[in-house]
Amino acid sequence: MTKFNEQDSLIRAKKKVRQIQIFYLHLVGYLIVVSLILYNFYIMNDGPHIEAVIWINSSTIVGWTIFIIIHWWRTFKGGFLFKKEWEDRKIEEY
């Protein structure tokens, strides 16, 4: 391997490790918030705004679950539209 290829590989590896770290931080935040929302469901009493609170909490869980799945996919499986091969091809093109 040439020195340029080694540096390029090192930069890509550091970038991948950083993406994985960010995903795990996102996952921990998600788990904390979801556990607090579930606890909120457990301790909720009847009140005038119970339907709104349930709707907001439920939509938060559903929305964030979708985003965490997308983040997992992009981190470990690759992008949906712009995969690494596409990026490399465009870099070479320009």
SVG drawing of the C-alpha trace seen along z (x, -y; Angstrom):
<svg xmlns="http://www.w3.org/2000/svg" viewBox="-61 -20 65 23">
<polyline fill="none" stroke="black" stroke-width="0.4" points="0.0,0.0 1.2,-3.5 1.4,-6.1 -1.6,-8.0 -3.8,-4.8 -2.8,-4.2 -3.7,-7.8 -6.9,-7.6 -7.8,-4.3 -6.9,-5.8 -9.1,-8.8 -12.0,-6.6 -11.6,-4.3 -11.6,-7.3 -14.7,-8.7 -16.5,-5.3 -15.5,-5.0 -16.9,-8.6 -20.2,-7.7 -20.5,-4.6 -19.8,-6.7 -22.5,-9.2 -25.0,-6.4 -24.4,-4.9 -24.9,-8.3 -28.1,-8.7 -29.2,-5.2 -28.5,-5.9 -30.4,-9.2 -33.3,-7.4 -33.4,-4.6 -33.4,-7.2 -36.2,-9.3 -38.3,-6.3 -38.0,-4.9 -39.0,-8.2 -42.0,-8.4 -43.1,-4.9 -42.8,-5.8 -44.9,-8.8 -47.6,-6.5 -47.4,-4.4 -47.9,-7.3 -50.4,-9.3 -53.8,-10.1 -57.0,-11.1 -57.1,-14.8 -58.4,-17.3 -55.4,-16.9 -54.7,-13.2 -55.4,-12.5 -53.0,-15.2 -50.3,-14.0 -50.7,-10.4 -50.7,-11.5 -47.6,-13.7 -45.7,-10.9 -46.8,-8.2 -45.8,-10.3 -42.5,-11.0 -41.8,-7.3 -42.9,-6.4 -41.0,-9.2 -37.8,-8.8 -37.9,-5.0 -38.1,-5.6 -35.1,-8.0 -33.0,-5.6 -33.7,-2.9 -32.6,-5.2 -29.5,-6.2 -28.6,-2.6 -29.1,-1.8 -26.9,-4.6 -24.2,-3.9 -23.9,-0.1 -25.4,0.7 -24.7,-2.4 -26.8,-5.3 -30.1,-4.9 -29.5,-7.0 -25.9,-8.0 -23.8,-5.0 -20.0,-5.0 -19.5,-3.7 -21.5,-6.6 -19.5,-9.1 -16.2,-7.6 -17.4,-7.6 -18.4,-11.3 -15.1,-12.2 -13.2,-10.6 -15.4,-12.2 -14.7,-15.7"/>
</svg>
